[in-house]
Amino acid sequence: MPHQEIYEVLFTETAAASRDRLDPVRRASFDKAVEILARDPYTEVSQPIGAGEQDREIRLTSHIVAEYVVSRGRLLLVVLRIFDDADILLPEG
C-alpha cells in the first residue's frame, strides 16, 4: 500500500476564531472535512484563486467555504466564510 502524504493543517488567527465559534455539530463536520482535505488539498472540487495553483478555495460543508494556501507539506486555512440559514434575506421556495 503506497504512503499517502497528509498535509499539516495550520490556521490563521482569523480562521481559527471562526472555527472556534462553530457549534458542536458544525465543528464535527468541519473537522471531518479538513481531515479529508489534508489528504488531498488539490481535490477536483477545490478551485485555484489568484495566479497560482497553491492559493485555493473549497466549500467544505454546505455552510462553510474555506480559502487556503498549500505549501511545502502544509495547508494553511486563511479565511473561513460561514453561512447560516437565518442570514437569508429571501429564502427559496
HTML snippet that shows the backbone in 3Dmol.js (N, CA, C, O; Angstrom):
<script src="https://3Dmol.org/build/3Dmol-min.js"></script>
<div id="view" style="width:600px;height:400px;position:relative"></div>
<script>
const pdb = `
ATOM      1  N   MET A   1       0.843  -1.176   0.000  1.00  0.00           N
ATOM      2  CA  MET A   1       0.000   0.000   0.000  1.00  0.00           C
ATOM      3  C   MET A   1       0.895   1.248   0.000  1.00  0.00           C
ATOM      4  O   MET A   1       1.729   1.393   0.893  1.00  0.00           O
ATOM      5  N   PRO A   2       0.742   2.150  -0.978  1.00  0.00           N
ATOM      6  CA  PRO A   2       1.589   3.341  -1.039  1.00  0.00           C
ATOM      7  C   PRO A   2       1.307   4.300   0.110  1.00  0.00           C
ATOM      8  O   PRO A   2       0.191   4.384   0.621  1.00  0.00           O
ATOM      9  N   HIS A   3       2.359   5.023   0.499  1.00  0.00           N
ATOM     10  CA  HIS A   3       2.220   6.009   1.568  1.00  0.00           C
ATOM     11  C   HIS A   3       1.453   7.219   1.035  1.00  0.00           C
ATOM     12  O   HIS A   3       1.760   7.726  -0.044  1.00  0.00           O
ATOM     13  N   GLN A   4       0.474   7.671   1.778  1.00  0.00           N
ATOM     14  CA  GLN A   4      -0.295   8.850   1.401  1.00  0.00           C
ATOM     15  C   GLN A   4       0.139   9.995   2.301  1.00  0.00           C
ATOM     16  O   GLN A   4       0.024   9.920   3.524  1.00  0.00           O
ATOM     17  N   GLU A   5       0.641  11.057   1.678  1.00  0.00           N
ATOM     18  CA  GLU A   5       1.066  12.224   2.447  1.00  0.00           C
ATOM     19  C   GLU A   5      -0.151  12.925   3.037  1.00  0.00           C
ATOM     20  O   GLU A   5      -1.152  13.141   2.354  1.00  0.00           O
ATOM     21  N   ILE A   6      -0.050  13.271   4.296  1.00  0.00           N
ATOM     22  CA  ILE A   6      -1.087  14.064   4.938  1.00  0.00           C
ATOM     23  C   ILE A   6      -0.461  15.419   5.263  1.00  0.00           C
ATOM     24  O   ILE A   6       0.549  15.501   5.963  1.00  0.00           O
ATOM     25  N   TYR A   7      -1.067  16.457   4.752  1.00  0.00           N
ATOM     26  CA  TYR A   7      -0.544  17.807   4.940  1.00  0.00           C
ATOM     27  C   TYR A   7      -0.798  18.273   6.365  1.00  0.00           C
ATOM     28  O   TYR A   7      -1.846  17.988   6.945  1.00  0.00           O
ATOM     29  N   GLU A   8       0.164  18.986   6.919  1.00  0.00           N
ATOM     30  CA  GLU A   8      -0.021  19.604   8.230  1.00  0.00           C
ATOM     31  C   GLU A   8      -1.007  20.760   8.072  1.00  0.00           C
ATOM     32  O   GLU A   8      -0.836  21.602   7.191  1.00  0.00           O
ATOM     33  N   VAL A   9      -2.024  20.807   8.908  1.00  0.00           N
ATOM     34  CA  VAL A   9      -3.059  21.841   8.810  1.00  0.00           C
ATOM     35  C   VAL A   9      -2.779  22.933   9.834  1.00  0.00           C
ATOM     36  O   VAL A   9      -2.628  22.663  11.026  1.00  0.00           O
ATOM     37  N   LEU A  10      -2.713  24.161   9.353  1.00  0.00           N
ATOM     38  CA  LEU A  10      -2.491  25.336  10.190  1.00  0.00           C
ATOM     39  C   LEU A  10      -3.615  26.332   9.919  1.00  0.00           C
ATOM     40  O   LEU A  10      -4.269  26.278   8.877  1.00  0.00           O
ATOM     41  N   PHE A  11      -3.830  27.239  10.867  1.00  0.00           N
ATOM     42  CA  PHE A  11      -4.896  28.236  10.759  1.00  0.00           C
ATOM     43  C   PHE A  11      -4.336  29.628  11.026  1.00  0.00           C
ATOM     44  O   PHE A  11      -3.482  29.805  11.895  1.00  0.00           O
ATOM     45  N   THR A  12      -4.823  30.620  10.271  1.00  0.00           N
ATOM     46  CA  THR A  12      -4.559  31.997  10.666  1.00  0.00           C
ATOM     47  C   THR A  12      -5.391  32.264  11.916  1.00  0.00           C
ATOM     48  O   THR A  12      -6.298  31.494  12.229  1.00  0.00           O
ATOM     49  N   GLU A  13      -5.095  33.332  12.621  1.00  0.00           N
ATOM     50  CA  GLU A  13      -5.884  33.673  13.808  1.00  0.00           C
ATOM     51  C   GLU A  13      -7.350  33.891  13.446  1.00  0.00           C
ATOM     52  O   GLU A  13      -8.244  33.480  14.186  1.00  0.00           O
ATOM     53  N   THR A  14      -7.591  34.530  12.320  1.00  0.00           N
ATOM     54  CA  THR A  14      -8.961  34.800  11.883  1.00  0.00           C
ATOM     55  C   THR A  14      -9.716  33.507  11.602  1.00  0.00           C
ATOM     56  O   THR A  14     -10.858  33.344  12.030  1.00  0.00           O
ATOM     57  N   ALA A  15      -9.076  32.591  10.885  1.00  0.00           N
ATOM     58  CA  ALA A  15      -9.732  31.313  10.568  1.00  0.00           C
ATOM     59  C   ALA A  15      -9.946  30.487  11.836  1.00  0.00           C
ATOM     60  O   ALA A  15     -10.985  29.845  11.989  1.00  0.00           O
ATOM     61  N   ALA A  16      -8.977  30.500  12.737  1.00  0.00           N
ATOM     62  CA  ALA A  16      -9.126  29.751  13.996  1.00  0.00           C
ATOM     63  C   ALA A  16     -10.272  30.309  14.824  1.00  0.00           C
ATOM     64  O   ALA A  16     -11.023  29.545  15.430  1.00  0.00           O
ATOM     65  N   ALA A  17     -10.418  31.620  14.859  1.00  0.00           N
ATOM     66  CA  ALA A  17     -11.513  32.230  15.616  1.00  0.00           C
ATOM     67  C   ALA A  17     -12.862  31.826  15.026  1.00  0.00           C
ATOM     68  O   ALA A  17     -13.800  31.537  15.768  1.00  0.00           O
ATOM     69  N   SER A  18     -12.964  31.805  13.697  1.00  0.00           N
ATOM     70  CA  SER A  18     -14.208  31.373  13.051  1.00  0.00           C
ATOM     71  C   SER A  18     -14.487  29.913  13.368  1.00  0.00           C
ATOM     72  O   SER A  18     -15.619  29.552  13.691  1.00  0.00           O
ATOM     73  N   ARG A  19     -13.470  29.078  13.279  1.00  0.00           N
ATOM     74  CA  ARG A  19     -13.623  27.649  13.609  1.00  0.00           C
ATOM     75  C   ARG A  19     -14.097  27.464  15.039  1.00  0.00           C
ATOM     76  O   ARG A  19     -14.980  26.648  15.304  1.00  0.00           O
ATOM     77  N   ASP A  20     -13.517  28.211  15.956  1.00  0.00           N
ATOM     78  CA  ASP A  20     -13.835  28.058  17.375  1.00  0.00           C
ATOM     79  C   ASP A  20     -15.247  28.510  17.731  1.00  0.00           C
ATOM     80  O   ASP A  20     -15.761  28.144  18.788  1.00  0.00           O
ATOM     81  N   ARG A  21     -15.878  29.300  16.868  1.00  0.00           N
ATOM     82  CA  ARG A  21     -17.258  29.744  17.106  1.00  0.00           C
ATOM     83  C   ARG A  21     -18.299  28.754  16.594  1.00  0.00           C
ATOM     84  O   ARG A  21     -19.493  28.945  16.826  1.00  0.00           O
ATOM     85  N   LEU A  22     -17.870  27.705  15.904  1.00  0.00           N
ATOM     86  CA  LEU A  22     -18.828  26.731  15.377  1.00  0.00           C
ATOM     87  C   LEU A  22     -19.493  25.952  16.508  1.00  0.00           C
ATOM     88  O   LEU A  22     -18.851  25.632  17.508  1.00  0.00           O
ATOM     89  N   ASP A  23     -20.780  25.647  16.349  1.00  0.00           N
ATOM     90  CA  ASP A  23     -21.455  24.793  17.325  1.00  0.00           C
ATOM     91  C   ASP A  23     -20.906  23.369  17.180  1.00  0.00           C
ATOM     92  O   ASP A  23     -20.277  23.063  16.167  1.00  0.00           O
ATOM     93  N   PRO A  24     -21.127  22.497  18.161  1.00  0.00           N
ATOM     94  CA  PRO A  24     -20.523  21.157  18.132  1.00  0.00           C
ATOM     95  C   PRO A  24     -20.835  20.327  16.888  1.00  0.00           C
ATOM     96  O   PRO A  24     -19.964  19.602  16.407  1.00  0.00           O
ATOM     97  N   VAL A  25     -22.044  20.413  16.360  1.00  0.00           N
ATOM     98  CA  VAL A  25     -22.405  19.626  15.174  1.00  0.00           C
ATOM     99  C   VAL A  25     -21.641  20.119  13.954  1.00  0.00           C
ATOM    100  O   VAL A  25     -21.062  19.329  13.208  1.00  0.00           O
ATOM    101  N   ARG A  26     -21.645  21.430  13.760  1.00  0.00           N
ATOM    102  CA  ARG A  26     -20.904  22.002  12.616  1.00  0.00           C
ATOM    103  C   ARG A  26     -19.400  21.790  12.784  1.00  0.00           C
ATOM    104  O   ARG A  26     -18.695  21.560  11.801  1.00  0.00           O
ATOM    105  N   ARG A  27     -18.912  21.866  14.003  1.00  0.00           N
ATOM    106  CA  ARG A  27     -17.485  21.663  14.239  1.00  0.00           C
ATOM    107  C   ARG A  27     -17.072  20.244  13.868  1.00  0.00           C
ATOM    108  O   ARG A  27     -16.008  20.046  13.280  1.00  0.00           O
ATOM    109  N   ALA A  28     -17.894  19.257  14.200  1.00  0.00           N
ATOM    110  CA  ALA A  28     -17.578  17.873  13.859  1.00  0.00           C
ATOM    111  C   ALA A  28     -17.522  17.694  12.335  1.00  0.00           C
ATOM    112  O   ALA A  28     -16.621  17.034  11.819  1.00  0.00           O
ATOM    113  N   SER A  29     -18.475  18.277  11.630  1.00  0.00           N
ATOM    114  CA  SER A  29     -18.475  18.197  10.166  1.00  0.00           C
ATOM    115  C   SER A  29     -17.261  18.923   9.584  1.00  0.00           C
ATOM    116  O   SER A  29     -16.609  18.425   8.666  1.00  0.00           O
ATOM    117  N   PHE A  30     -16.971  20.089  10.122  1.00  0.00           N
ATOM    118  CA  PHE A  30     -15.822  20.862   9.679  1.00  0.00           C
ATOM    119  C   PHE A  30     -14.530  20.067   9.881  1.00  0.00           C
ATOM    120  O   PHE A  30     -13.709  19.974   8.969  1.00  0.00           O
ATOM    121  N   ASP A  31     -14.352  19.497  11.069  1.00  0.00           N
ATOM    122  CA  ASP A  31     -13.130  18.740  11.364  1.00  0.00           C
ATOM    123  C   ASP A  31     -12.973  17.563  10.408  1.00  0.00           C
ATOM    124  O   ASP A  31     -11.863  17.289   9.951  1.00  0.00           O
ATOM    125  N   LYS A  32     -14.051  16.869  10.101  1.00  0.00           N
ATOM    126  CA  LYS A  32     -14.005  15.739   9.169  1.00  0.00           C
ATOM    127  C   LYS A  32     -13.620  16.222   7.775  1.00  0.00           C
ATOM    128  O   LYS A  32     -12.799  15.590   7.109  1.00  0.00           O
ATOM    129  N   ALA A  33     -14.197  17.322   7.328  1.00  0.00           N
ATOM    130  CA  ALA A  33     -13.877  17.865   6.012  1.00  0.00           C
ATOM    131  C   ALA A  33     -12.411  18.280   5.927  1.00  0.00           C
ATOM    132  O   ALA A  33     -11.754  18.028   4.917  1.00  0.00           O
ATOM    133  N   VAL A  34     -11.900  18.907   6.969  1.00  0.00           N
ATOM    134  CA  VAL A  34     -10.490  19.319   6.983  1.00  0.00           C
ATOM    135  C   VAL A  34      -9.579  18.097   6.969  1.00  0.00           C
ATOM    136  O   VAL A  34      -8.529  18.109   6.326  1.00  0.00           O
ATOM    137  N   GLU A  35      -9.973  17.060   7.664  1.00  0.00           N
ATOM    138  CA  GLU A  35      -9.200  15.810   7.656  1.00  0.00           C
ATOM    139  C   GLU A  35      -9.104  15.241   6.235  1.00  0.00           C
ATOM    140  O   GLU A  35      -8.037  14.793   5.814  1.00  0.00           O
ATOM    141  N   ILE A  36     -10.202  15.262   5.512  1.00  0.00           N
ATOM    142  CA  ILE A  36     -10.214  14.789   4.117  1.00  0.00           C
ATOM    143  C   ILE A  36      -9.361  15.701   3.247  1.00  0.00           C
ATOM    144  O   ILE A  36      -8.580  15.221   2.426  1.00  0.00           O
ATOM    145  N   LEU A  37      -9.504  17.013   3.419  1.00  0.00           N
ATOM    146  CA  LEU A  37      -8.748  17.982   2.637  1.00  0.00           C
ATOM    147  C   LEU A  37      -7.248  17.839   2.867  1.00  0.00           C
ATOM    148  O   LEU A  37      -6.463  18.020   1.936  1.00  0.00           O
ATOM    149  N   ALA A  38      -6.843  17.520   4.077  1.00  0.00           N
ATOM    150  CA  ALA A  38      -5.418  17.364   4.400  1.00  0.00           C
ATOM    151  C   ALA A  38      -4.783  16.214   3.619  1.00  0.00           C
ATOM    152  O   ALA A  38      -3.566  16.186   3.435  1.00  0.00           O
ATOM    153  N   ARG A  39      -5.588  15.285   3.169  1.00  0.00           N
ATOM    154  CA  ARG A  39      -5.083  14.171   2.367  1.00  0.00           C
ATOM    155  C   ARG A  39      -4.963  14.534   0.887  1.00  0.00           C
ATOM    156  O   ARG A  39      -4.160  13.950   0.160  1.00  0.00           O
ATOM    157  N   ASP A  40      -5.777  15.514   0.445  1.00  0.00           N
ATOM    158  CA  ASP A  40      -5.772  15.913  -0.964  1.00  0.00           C
ATOM    159  C   ASP A  40      -6.209  17.371  -1.111  1.00  0.00           C
ATOM    160  O   ASP A  40      -7.357  17.635  -1.469  1.00  0.00           O
ATOM    161  N   PRO A  41      -5.307  18.325  -0.840  1.00  0.00           N
ATOM    162  CA  PRO A  41      -5.689  19.737  -0.912  1.00  0.00           C
ATOM    163  C   PRO A  41      -5.941  20.236  -2.339  1.00  0.00           C
ATOM    164  O   PRO A  41      -6.467  21.332  -2.534  1.00  0.00           O
ATOM    165  N   TYR A  42      -5.568  19.436  -3.320  1.00  0.00           N
ATOM    166  CA  TYR A  42      -5.812  19.811  -4.717  1.00  0.00           C
ATOM    167  C   TYR A  42      -6.992  19.040  -5.300  1.00  0.00           C
ATOM    168  O   TYR A  42      -7.081  18.863  -6.515  1.00  0.00           O
ATOM    169  N   THR A  43      -7.887  18.589  -4.448  1.00  0.00           N
ATOM    170  CA  THR A  43      -9.055  17.829  -4.896  1.00  0.00           C
ATOM    171  C   THR A  43      -9.782  18.572  -6.009  1.00  0.00           C
ATOM    172  O   THR A  43      -9.752  19.801  -6.073  1.00  0.00           O
ATOM    173  N   GLU A  44     -10.435  17.813  -6.885  1.00  0.00           N
ATOM    174  CA  GLU A  44     -11.106  18.430  -8.032  1.00  0.00           C
ATOM    175  C   GLU A  44     -12.267  19.333  -7.643  1.00  0.00           C
ATOM    176  O   GLU A  44     -12.719  20.124  -8.471  1.00  0.00           O
ATOM    177  N   VAL A  45     -12.764  19.244  -6.420  1.00  0.00           N
ATOM    178  CA  VAL A  45     -13.851  20.141  -6.005  1.00  0.00           C
ATOM    179  C   VAL A  45     -13.333  21.460  -5.439  1.00  0.00           C
ATOM    180  O   VAL A  45     -14.123  22.331  -5.074  1.00  0.00           O
ATOM    181  N   SER A  46     -12.011  21.612  -5.365  1.00  0.00           N
ATOM    182  CA  SER A  46     -11.439  22.903  -4.974  1.00  0.00           C
ATOM    183  C   SER A  46     -11.084  23.675  -6.233  1.00  0.00           C
ATOM    184  O   SER A  46     -10.901  23.101  -7.307  1.00  0.00           O
ATOM    185  N   GLN A  47     -10.992  24.988  -6.077  1.00  0.00           N
ATOM    186  CA  GLN A  47     -10.695  25.860  -7.211  1.00  0.00           C
ATOM    187  C   GLN A  47      -9.495  26.735  -6.890  1.00  0.00           C
ATOM    188  O   GLN A  47      -9.402  27.267  -5.783  1.00  0.00           O
ATOM    189  N   PRO A  48      -8.574  26.896  -7.836  1.00  0.00           N
ATOM    190  CA  PRO A  48      -7.483  27.849  -7.598  1.00  0.00           C
ATOM    191  C   PRO A  48      -8.035  29.275  -7.611  1.00  0.00           C
ATOM    192  O   PRO A  48      -8.945  29.598  -8.374  1.00  0.00           O
ATOM    193  N   ILE A  49      -7.474  30.104  -6.766  1.00  0.00           N
ATOM    194  CA  ILE A  49      -7.811  31.531  -6.778  1.00  0.00           C
ATOM    195  C   ILE A  49      -6.491  32.285  -6.895  1.00  0.00           C
ATOM    196  O   ILE A  49      -5.500  31.897  -6.278  1.00  0.00           O
ATOM    197  N   GLY A  50      -6.472  33.318  -7.651  1.00  0.00           N
ATOM    198  CA  GLY A  50      -5.235  34.042  -7.870  1.00  0.00           C
ATOM    199  C   GLY A  50      -4.446  33.439  -9.025  1.00  0.00           C
ATOM    200  O   GLY A  50      -4.985  32.692  -9.842  1.00  0.00           O
ATOM    201  N   ALA A  51      -3.175  33.772  -9.079  1.00  0.00           N
ATOM    202  CA  ALA A  51      -2.335  33.410 -10.218  1.00  0.00           C
ATOM    203  C   ALA A  51      -1.849  31.966 -10.199  1.00  0.00           C
ATOM    204  O   ALA A  51      -1.702  31.358 -11.259  1.00  0.00           O
ATOM    205  N   GLY A  52      -1.597  31.403  -9.020  1.00  0.00           N
ATOM    206  CA  GLY A  52      -1.013  30.068  -8.959  1.00  0.00           C
ATOM    207  C   GLY A  52      -1.998  29.013  -8.497  1.00  0.00           C
ATOM    208  O   GLY A  52      -3.150  29.308  -8.178  1.00  0.00           O
ATOM    209  N   GLU A  53      -1.525  27.785  -8.468  1.00  0.00           N
ATOM    210  CA  GLU A  53      -2.349  26.656  -8.028  1.00  0.00           C
ATOM    211  C   GLU A  53      -2.401  26.521  -6.513  1.00  0.00           C
ATOM    212  O   GLU A  53      -3.295  25.854  -5.992  1.00  0.00           O
ATOM    213  N   GLN A  54      -1.468  27.135  -5.792  1.00  0.00           N
ATOM    214  CA  GLN A  54      -1.365  26.923  -4.350  1.00  0.00           C
ATOM    215  C   GLN A  54      -2.392  27.706  -3.537  1.00  0.00           C
ATOM    216  O   GLN A  54      -2.702  27.311  -2.413  1.00  0.00           O
ATOM    217  N   ASP A  55      -2.922  28.791  -4.065  1.00  0.00           N
ATOM    218  CA  ASP A  55      -3.990  29.540  -3.393  1.00  0.00           C
ATOM    219  C   ASP A  55      -5.317  28.978  -3.878  1.00  0.00           C
ATOM    220  O   ASP A  55      -5.602  28.999  -5.075  1.00  0.00           O
ATOM    221  N   ARG A  56      -6.139  28.470  -2.942  1.00  0.00           N
ATOM    222  CA  ARG A  56      -7.319  27.716  -3.341  1.00  0.00           C
ATOM    223  C   ARG A  56      -8.538  28.066  -2.497  1.00  0.00           C
ATOM    224  O   ARG A  56      -8.428  28.677  -1.434  1.00  0.00           O
ATOM    225  N   GLU A  57      -9.697  27.666  -2.994  1.00  0.00           N
ATOM    226  CA  GLU A  57     -10.960  27.845  -2.290  1.00  0.00           C
ATOM    227  C   GLU A  57     -11.758  26.553  -2.433  1.00  0.00           C
ATOM    228  O   GLU A  57     -11.714  25.895  -3.473  1.00  0.00           O
ATOM    229  N   ILE A  58     -12.488  26.199  -1.373  1.00  0.00           N
ATOM    230  CA  ILE A  58     -13.303  24.996  -1.399  1.00  0.00           C
ATOM    231  C   ILE A  58     -14.509  25.180  -0.489  1.00  0.00           C
ATOM    232  O   ILE A  58     -14.441  25.873   0.527  1.00  0.00           O
ATOM    233  N   ARG A  59     -15.590  24.561  -0.865  1.00  0.00           N
ATOM    234  CA  ARG A  59     -16.765  24.514   0.002  1.00  0.00           C
ATOM    235  C   ARG A  59     -16.634  23.237   0.829  1.00  0.00           C
ATOM    236  O   ARG A  59     -16.859  22.137   0.325  1.00  0.00           O
ATOM    237  N   LEU A  60     -16.270  23.391   2.100  1.00  0.00           N
ATOM    238  CA  LEU A  60     -16.016  22.245   2.971  1.00  0.00           C
ATOM    239  C   LEU A  60     -17.297  21.519   3.367  1.00  0.00           C
ATOM    240  O   LEU A  60     -17.345  20.290   3.385  1.00  0.00           O
ATOM    241  N   THR A  61     -18.316  22.282   3.678  1.00  0.00           N
ATOM    242  CA  THR A  61     -19.628  21.737   4.029  1.00  0.00           C
ATOM    243  C   THR A  61     -20.663  22.621   3.338  1.00  0.00           C
ATOM    244  O   THR A  61     -20.307  23.568   2.637  1.00  0.00           O
ATOM    245  N   SER A  62     -21.926  22.314   3.534  1.00  0.00           N
ATOM    246  CA  SER A  62     -22.953  23.124   2.886  1.00  0.00           C
ATOM    247  C   SER A  62     -22.973  24.561   3.414  1.00  0.00           C
ATOM    248  O   SER A  62     -23.547  25.444   2.776  1.00  0.00           O
ATOM    249  N   HIS A  63     -22.355  24.803   4.568  1.00  0.00           N
ATOM    250  CA  HIS A  63     -22.384  26.137   5.169  1.00  0.00           C
ATOM    251  C   HIS A  63     -21.014  26.765   5.391  1.00  0.00           C
ATOM    252  O   HIS A  63     -20.927  27.854   5.958  1.00  0.00           O
ATOM    253  N   ILE A  64     -19.933  26.099   4.953  1.00  0.00           N
ATOM    254  CA  ILE A  64     -18.588  26.627   5.222  1.00  0.00           C
ATOM    255  C   ILE A  64     -17.745  26.600   3.953  1.00  0.00           C
ATOM    256  O   ILE A  64     -17.562  25.555   3.328  1.00  0.00           O
ATOM    257  N   VAL A  65     -17.235  27.781   3.586  1.00  0.00           N
ATOM    258  CA  VAL A  65     -16.297  27.920   2.473  1.00  0.00           C
ATOM    259  C   VAL A  65     -14.954  28.319   3.071  1.00  0.00           C
ATOM    260  O   VAL A  65     -14.885  29.165   3.962  1.00  0.00           O
ATOM    261  N   ALA A  66     -13.883  27.697   2.567  1.00  0.00           N
ATOM    262  CA  ALA A  66     -12.545  27.997   3.074  1.00  0.00           C
ATOM    263  C   ALA A  66     -11.640  28.467   1.945  1.00  0.00           C
ATOM    264  O   ALA A  66     -11.677  27.938   0.835  1.00  0.00           O
ATOM    265  N   GLU A  67     -10.829  29.467   2.250  1.00  0.00           N
ATOM    266  CA  GLU A  67      -9.721  29.856   1.388  1.00  0.00           C
ATOM    267  C   GLU A  67      -8.473  29.351   2.080  1.00  0.00           C
ATOM    268  O   GLU A  67      -8.318  29.510   3.291  1.00  0.00           O
ATOM    269  N   TYR A  68      -7.573  28.735   1.304  1.00  0.00           N
ATOM    270  CA  TYR A  68      -6.376  28.160   1.904  1.00  0.00           C
ATOM    271  C   TYR A  68      -5.195  28.211   0.948  1.00  0.00           C
ATOM    272  O   TYR A  68      -5.351  28.420  -0.255  1.00  0.00           O
ATOM    273  N   VAL A  69      -4.008  28.015   1.516  1.00  0.00           N
ATOM    274  CA  VAL A  69      -2.762  28.014   0.762  1.00  0.00           C
ATOM    275  C   VAL A  69      -2.060  26.691   1.026  1.00  0.00           C
ATOM    276  O   VAL A  69      -2.002  26.224   2.163  1.00  0.00           O
ATOM    277  N   VAL A  70      -1.530  26.095  -0.029  1.00  0.00           N
ATOM    278  CA  VAL A  70      -0.786  24.845   0.085  1.00  0.00           C
ATOM    279  C   VAL A  70       0.681  25.146  -0.204  1.00  0.00           C
ATOM    280  O   VAL A  70       1.010  25.726  -1.238  1.00  0.00           O
ATOM    281  N   SER A  71       1.565  24.745   0.722  1.00  0.00           N
ATOM    282  CA  SER A  71       2.988  24.995   0.530  1.00  0.00           C
ATOM    283  C   SER A  71       3.813  24.059   1.386  1.00  0.00           C
ATOM    284  O   SER A  71       3.607  23.964   2.596  1.00  0.00           O
ATOM    285  N   ARG A  72       4.741  23.372   0.759  1.00  0.00           N
ATOM    286  CA  ARG A  72       5.738  22.551   1.453  1.00  0.00           C
ATOM    287  C   ARG A  72       5.147  21.614   2.499  1.00  0.00           C
ATOM    288  O   ARG A  72       5.613  21.582   3.638  1.00  0.00           O
ATOM    289  N   GLY A  73       4.147  20.870   2.129  1.00  0.00           N
ATOM    290  CA  GLY A  73       3.558  19.909   3.042  1.00  0.00           C
ATOM    291  C   GLY A  73       2.630  20.499   4.084  1.00  0.00           C
ATOM    292  O   GLY A  73       2.216  19.820   5.023  1.00  0.00           O
ATOM    293  N   ARG A  74       2.307  21.777   3.907  1.00  0.00           N
ATOM    294  CA  ARG A  74       1.411  22.447   4.853  1.00  0.00           C
ATOM    295  C   ARG A  74       0.188  22.978   4.116  1.00  0.00           C
ATOM    296  O   ARG A  74       0.254  23.357   2.946  1.00  0.00           O
ATOM    297  N   LEU A  75      -0.919  22.992   4.833  1.00  0.00           N
ATOM    298  CA  LEU A  75      -2.172  23.542   4.332  1.00  0.00           C
ATOM    299  C   LEU A  75      -2.576  24.620   5.335  1.00  0.00           C
ATOM    300  O   LEU A  75      -2.913  24.309   6.477  1.00  0.00           O
ATOM    301  N   LEU A  76      -2.544  25.872   4.918  1.00  0.00           N
ATOM    302  CA  LEU A  76      -2.874  26.991   5.800  1.00  0.00           C
ATOM    303  C   LEU A  76      -4.274  27.484   5.470  1.00  0.00           C
ATOM    304  O   LEU A  76      -4.512  28.023   4.389  1.00  0.00           O
ATOM    305  N   LEU A  77      -5.198  27.300   6.403  1.00  0.00           N
ATOM    306  CA  LEU A  77      -6.550  27.838   6.247  1.00  0.00           C
ATOM    307  C   LEU A  77      -6.494  29.314   6.601  1.00  0.00           C
ATOM    308  O   LEU A  77      -6.197  29.681   7.737  1.00  0.00           O
ATOM    309  N   VAL A  78      -6.781  30.148   5.625  1.00  0.00           N
ATOM    310  CA  VAL A  78      -6.631  31.594   5.767  1.00  0.00           C
ATOM    311  C   VAL A  78      -7.931  32.256   6.197  1.00  0.00           C
ATOM    312  O   VAL A  78      -7.949  33.048   7.140  1.00  0.00           O
ATOM    313  N   VAL A  79      -9.020  31.929   5.503  1.00  0.00           N
ATOM    314  CA  VAL A  79     -10.318  32.548   5.765  1.00  0.00           C
ATOM    315  C   VAL A  79     -11.395  31.475   5.730  1.00  0.00           C
ATOM    316  O   VAL A  79     -11.395  30.612   4.852  1.00  0.00           O
ATOM    317  N   LEU A  80     -12.305  31.532   6.681  1.00  0.00           N
ATOM    318  CA  LEU A  80     -13.498  30.680   6.659  1.00  0.00           C
ATOM    319  C   LEU A  80     -14.706  31.588   6.535  1.00  0.00           C
ATOM    320  O   LEU A  80     -14.855  32.546   7.294  1.00  0.00           O
ATOM    321  N   ARG A  81     -15.572  31.282   5.572  1.00  0.00           N
ATOM    322  CA  ARG A  81     -16.839  32.007   5.457  1.00  0.00           C
ATOM    323  C   ARG A  81     -17.921  31.027   5.878  1.00  0.00           C
ATOM    324  O   ARG A  81     -18.095  29.975   5.262  1.00  0.00           O
ATOM    325  N   ILE A  82     -18.639  31.379   6.925  1.00  0.00           N
ATOM    326  CA  ILE A  82     -19.652  30.502   7.497  1.00  0.00           C
ATOM    327  C   ILE A  82     -21.018  31.117   7.246  1.00  0.00           C
ATOM    328  O   ILE A  82     -21.277  32.268   7.599  1.00  0.00           O
ATOM    329  N   PHE A  83     -21.885  30.326   6.628  1.00  0.00           N
ATOM    330  CA  PHE A  83     -23.221  30.788   6.288  1.00  0.00           C
ATOM    331  C   PHE A  83     -24.233  30.135   7.207  1.00  0.00           C
ATOM    332  O   PHE A  83     -24.073  28.989   7.627  1.00  0.00           O
ATOM    333  N   ASP A  84     -25.275  30.886   7.510  1.00  0.00           N
ATOM    334  CA  ASP A  84     -26.342  30.398   8.369  1.00  0.00           C
ATOM    335  C   ASP A  84     -27.659  30.683   7.670  1.00  0.00           C
ATOM    336  O   ASP A  84     -27.853  31.777   7.140  1.00  0.00           O
ATOM    337  N   ASP A  85     -28.565  29.717   7.661  1.00  0.00           N
ATOM    338  CA  ASP A  85     -29.849  29.914   7.011  1.00  0.00           C
ATOM    339  C   ASP A  85     -30.628  31.092   7.590  1.00  0.00           C
ATOM    340  O   ASP A  85     -31.492  31.647   6.911  1.00  0.00           O
ATOM    341  N   ALA A  86     -30.346  31.475   8.806  1.00  0.00           N
ATOM    342  CA  ALA A  86     -31.012  32.630   9.413  1.00  0.00           C
ATOM    343  C   ALA A  86     -30.574  33.941   8.766  1.00  0.00           C
ATOM    344  O   ALA A  86     -31.227  34.970   8.941  1.00  0.00           O
ATOM    345  N   ASP A  87     -29.469  33.907   8.020  1.00  0.00           N
ATOM    346  CA  ASP A  87     -28.943  35.117   7.388  1.00  0.00           C
ATOM    347  C   ASP A  87     -29.544  35.395   6.013  1.00  0.00           C
ATOM    348  O   ASP A  87     -29.130  36.343   5.345  1.00  0.00           O
ATOM    349  N   ILE A  88     -30.503  34.594   5.583  1.00  0.00           N
ATOM    350  CA  ILE A  88     -31.041  34.715   4.231  1.00  0.00           C
ATOM    351  C   ILE A  88     -32.128  35.786   4.188  1.00  0.00           C
ATOM    352  O   ILE A  88     -33.088  35.749   4.959  1.00  0.00           O
ATOM    353  N   LEU A  89     -31.961  36.733   3.280  1.00  0.00           N
ATOM    354  CA  LEU A  89     -32.962  37.789   3.119  1.00  0.00           C
ATOM    355  C   LEU A  89     -34.250  37.231   2.503  1.00  0.00           C
ATOM    356  O   LEU A  89     -35.347  37.526   2.977  1.00  0.00           O
ATOM    357  N   LEU A  90     -34.111  36.434   1.459  1.00  0.00           N
ATOM    358  CA  LEU A  90     -35.278  35.887   0.779  1.00  0.00           C
ATOM    359  C   LEU A  90     -35.057  34.383   0.561  1.00  0.00           C
ATOM    360  O   LEU A  90     -34.404  33.987  -0.404  1.00  0.00           O
ATOM    361  N   PRO A  91     -35.593  33.555   1.447  1.00  0.00           N
ATOM    362  CA  PRO A  91     -35.431  32.104   1.294  1.00  0.00           C
ATOM    363  C   PRO A  91     -36.074  31.607   0.001  1.00  0.00           C
ATOM    364  O   PRO A  91     -37.093  32.138  -0.441  1.00  0.00           O
ATOM    365  N   GLU A  92     -35.469  30.587  -0.595  1.00  0.00           N
ATOM    366  CA  GLU A  92     -36.024  29.989  -1.808  1.00  0.00           C
ATOM    367  C   GLU A  92     -37.237  29.143  -1.439  1.00  0.00           C
ATOM    368  O   GLU A  92     -37.332  28.612  -0.332  1.00  0.00           O
ATOM    369  N   GLY A  93     -38.154  29.030  -2.384  1.00  0.00           N
ATOM    370  CA  GLY A  93     -39.274  28.123  -2.172  1.00  0.00           C
ATOM    371  C   GLY A  93     -40.566  28.724  -1.890  1.00  0.00           C
ATOM    372  O   GLY A  93     -41.551  28.010  -1.701  1.00  0.00           O
TER     373      GLY A  93
END
`;
const viewer = $3Dmol.createViewer("view");
viewer.addModel(pdb, "pdb");
viewer.setStyle({}, {cartoon: {color: "spectrum"}});
viewer.zoomTo();
viewer.render();
</script>
